[in-house]
Amino acid sequence: MPEKIIIAGGGTGGHIFPAVAIANALKALQPAVDILFVGAKGKMEMEKVPQAGFDIKGIDIAGFNRSSLLKNISLPFKLIKSYFQVRAIMADFMPDAVIGVGGYSTFPVLKFAQSKGIPSFIHESNSFAGKSNKMLAGKATKIFVSSDGMEKFFPADRIVITGNPVRSNIVESKVSRAAAIRFFGLDESKKTVFVTGGSLGAKGINEAIGAGIDKIVASDLQLVWQTGKPYLATAKEQTAGRSGIWVSDFLREMEQAYAVADAVVSRSGAMSIAELCVAGKPVVFVPYPFAAEDHQTVNAQHLVDRQAGILVKDSEAAQKLVPTLLSLLSDAEQCDRLSKNISKLAVADADKKIAQLILETIIKN
């Protein structure tokens, strides 16, 4: 009988893409393995996982809403409903192991698996562990983390430092700059900036770029801009009639964007950083200021200290982001230094390490 594995989690690309990378690595090592994703209904994973070629079941689960207490009235009912949904999925699929990657669906799936003695694995991408993962850690079989020092959150004997999985289309990319230029319909003779706020967009980055469009165009730069859905209409208005600008709410072909970029503007979530290290491009980081324990600023500062990135605070982005970007692109020596130093931090095989350890554990059991 082939091994059967459930992968639970999602909500953002930072959870979904490493989950898909792990799934692909499991398939590469054990082609017969049967993989089922479990996600939250209405969230991004319900669209992105099938696009990646995997089956997914949705459950009715949501997180605690801190901005509107009234919206939490239905939360206990959703939790109870999700428990029965998870129980039915487990009874039908009968997994040999479950993997939690973060997001609303991780907790009920792993909690149920642990209550039934099914091996459970956690992947924690950030340097500050999420509450659900901390609650699940005590009964987890193994906990995969990106860096050292995680003993303050998890049992030391369960921790395995693997790094963060990066999508195979980025790790294995052979896309040339010329091909990427053609993909976006740009001019090969001009420098290009790739701006991304992650899969859901980034308000501070988008507003700063939008306000600085005239300066960007006047500097003879091209722009590939992933805006996220909330800002797309505004970005299209701001760039209407201008050549050398490509705008979209979401970009699946990230390998094309990294290949075309002479510099990147990005948030500094753990998964974004993992990809940017592999891509090896000069980056201006604008950390999301409301991340738990301000961990995105900690992430970015870690790179700045190694001369592997530039940091602009979100609160200062409106004034400083575009000038900082233009200054960087006018300094070839700094671009080269940042590119070389961020490349030194790349981990390209985290997905394979995680997949190997999971399969080894299942076989032993």
N, C-alpha and C positions, 0 to 999 in steps of 0.2 A: 504493500500500500504506500502511495506517495505521501510525503509529509504535508500537513495542512496547517497553514499559518494565517492568523488574523492580524491585520495592521490597523490600529485605531488612532484617529486623530485628524487634525486639519484646521480649517478656519482661515489660515493664511498660507501663502506660498512658502513661508519659512518652515511650516510643518509639512505641507503636502509634498514639496519637491524632494526633500531628503527621504521621506517615506517611500516615494516612487523609486528613488535611487536604491534604497535597501531592497525593495521588491525585485527590481531588475537584477541586482547582484545575487539574490537568492535563486532566481531563475537561471542565471548564468552558471552558478555552482551546481544546482540541482534542477534541471529542466522540468522534471515531473512534479515539482512542488506545486501545491494548490494554494493560491493566495486569495484571500477575501479582505477587502477594506471595509471598515465601519466608520461612518462619518455622521456629522450633524445635518439633519435635513435643512435645506435652504442655504447651506454654506458652500464655499468655493469647491471643496473636495468632491461634491456631488457631480460637478461638471468636469473638473480637471482629471480626476482619477480614471474615469472611463476613456477620456481622450488619450491617456497613457496606456490603455489596453488592459485595464484591470477591472474586475467586478467590485461594486460597492453597495452596501446596504446602509440606508439612512435611519437614524433614530431621532426621536423628539427630545432633544436636550439643549439646554442653553446655560450660559453662565450668569452669575449674579450681576445685576445692573446697578452700578454705583451712582449713576447720574439720575435715575428715576426709580425710587423705591416701589412705586405703583406697578411698574413693569415686572416686579419680582413676585407678584401675587400667584401667578400660575407656575412658578418654579418648582414647588414641592410636587405638584401633579405631574410635571414633565419628568422629574427625577424618578417618580414611581413608575410612570409609563415606560421610561427608557429602560428601567430594570427588567420589566417583562419583555420588552423588545429584544434586549441583549440576551436574556435567557432563551428566547425562541431561536435567535440566530445561532447561539452556541449549541443548542440541542440539534439543530439542523445540520450545521457545518462540522461540529465535533473537532475543533482545532487541537493540534499537538502543542501549539504555543501561541501566545499573543504578544504583540509589540505595540507599545504606546509611544507616539511621537509628539504628543502635546496637542492641545485643543480640547473642545468640550467632550468629545466622545471617548477620550482616553480613559477617564476615571471610571465610568460605569463598566466598561469592557474589561479593564484590567482588574478591577475590584471583584467582579464576578468570577473571572478566571482564577484569581488567587483563592477565592472561597471554595473552588472545586479542585485545587491542587494542580492546575494547569500551569506549566512554566510561563512566567511573564517577564518581559524585557522592557526596559525604559530607555528611550533616547532623550537625553537632556542636552540641547544645543547651546544653551546660554551659560554664562559664568555665575548667574544667580538662578537657582532652581525654582521652578513654579510650585505653587502650593499643592496641586494635585500630585505631582511627582514626589514631593516630600512625603505626602500621606501614603503613597503607594510603595515607597522605597523599602519599607521594613520587610515586606514579603516578596519583593522582586527577586528573580533569579540572578539577573545581571543588570547593571545600570551603565549605559554607554555615555561617556561625557567627552567634551571637546578639549578640556585642559585640566591641569592639576589643581589642587586646592578645593576639590568638591567634597572632601570629607566633612566639611562643616554642615553639609546638607544631607548626605547619604551615608549609610554604613560602609566603612572603608573596604570591607572584604567583598562587597558586591560591585565595586567600581572598576570599570575598564576604560582607560583613556584610548579613544579611537580617532578623535577628530570628528568633524562634521561631514556627512555625506554630501557630495556635490553631484549634480545631474551629469549623466554620462555624455550628453550632447555638448557640455562645456569642457569636461575633462578630456574627452577624446576628439575635440574639435580640430578639424584640419582646414577650416574656412580661412581663406586669404582675405587680406584687406580689400583687394580689388573685387573679389566676389561679393563681399559684404557691401561695398559701395554700390554695386549693381543691384543688390537686393533691396536697398533703401532708395535707389534712384538718385544718388548723390554725385558730387563732383570729386574725382580722385585727387585733384590738385589742392583741395582745401582740407584743413584740419576739422575734425568732427568731435563733438562732445556727446556722450551718452548720459542722459539724466533719468534716474529711476528712483521712485519712492517705495519700491517694493510692489507686490501684487495688488495692494489696495490703494496705492498712491500715498503722497506725503504733502500735506497742506503747505507747510513752511517752505519746502523746496519748490513746489509748483508756483506759489505766489512770487517767490524771489526770481525764478526764471521768467515767469510771465512779465514781471515788471522790468526785467533786464533784456527783453528780446531785442530792443533797438540797439543796445550796446553789443550784443552778441552778433547781430547781423552786420553792424558797422565794423566789427573786428574781422569780418570775412570768415567767420566760423560757421560750420554746419551743426545741426542739432538733431539727434534722435532722442525723442522725449516720450517716455512711458509715464502717463499721468495718473493712472487709476481712473475708475469710472466717475467719481464725483467732480473731477476737474476737467474732464475731456472737452465738454462743450466750450468752456471758457478758454482753454488752450487753443482750440481750433479758431475761435474768434481772434485771439491775440496773434495768431500766426497766419491768418488768412491772406493769401496773395503774396506770401513771401517764399522765395525759392530756398532750397537747401535745408528745409526743415521737414522732419517726419514725425508725426504725432499719432499716438494710439493709447487707448486705456490699458491695454495688456499686450505683452509680447512673449510669445512662446519660444521664438527662435533667439534666445539670449546669446547663443554662440555667435550669431551675426552681429549683434550689438557690441559685444566685446571685441570682435575682430575689427569693426569699423572705428572703434573709439580711440582717440588720442588721449582722452582723459574722461573720467567718470565722476558724476555726482551721485551720491547714494546715502541712504540711511546706513546705520552701522549695527544692524541686527546680526546675530551670529552666523546665520546662513548666508546673508549677503556678503559678509566678510570672507567666509569660506570660498565662495565663488570668485570674489575679486582677487583673492590670493592666487587662485589657479589661473585666472585671466591675466594677472600680472600687469595691470594698468595703473597709471597715476590716478589717485582718487582724492576727491574732496568729500569728506564725511560730514553729514549734518545729522547728528544723533536725534532720535525721537525723544523728546524731553520727558515724556510721561511713562517711559518704560519702568518696570519694577526696579527699585533701587538705583534708578538712572543707569542701568547696566549698559545701554548703548553708548553713553559717554565714556564709560570705563573701557568698553571694547575699542572705541576709536582712539582713546588716549594710549592704549596698549600699542597701537600701530604708530601713532605719532612719536612715541618715545623711541621707536626703532627706525625713525625716519622712513616709514613705510606708508605714510598718509598725511593729509592735512585735515584739521578739524575746524569747522565753523559752527558755532552754536545756533540752534534753531531760532532763538530769540534775536540773533544778530544776522540771520540769513538775508533779510530784506536789504540790509545795507552792505553786507560783506561778501555774500556768496558769489555774485557775478564778478565783482572786481578781483576776488581771490582766484577765481577760475581763469580769468583773462591773464592775470599775472603769471599763473602756473604755465599756461600754454605758450607764453612768450619766453619761457626759461627752459630751454632744451636740456640743460644740465640737471635741473631739479626734476624734470619729468623722468629722465633716465635713472636718477638715483631712487626715486620713489618706486618706479617700476621694478628695478632690481631687488630692492629691499622687501617689497610686499610678496614678490615671487618666492623668496626664501622661506616664507611662512606657509606655503601651500601644502595641503594634505590631499592627495588625489585618490587614495584607496580606502577611505573610511568606510564606505558602503560594503566593500569586500570583507574588511575585518569584521564588521558587525554581522554580516550574513554567515561567515564562516563559524563564528562563535555560537550563533543561534543554532545552526545545523548540527554542530558538534554536540551541543547540549541535548538537543532532541534525540539524537542517535544514542547517547549515553543513557537517556531515560527509557 
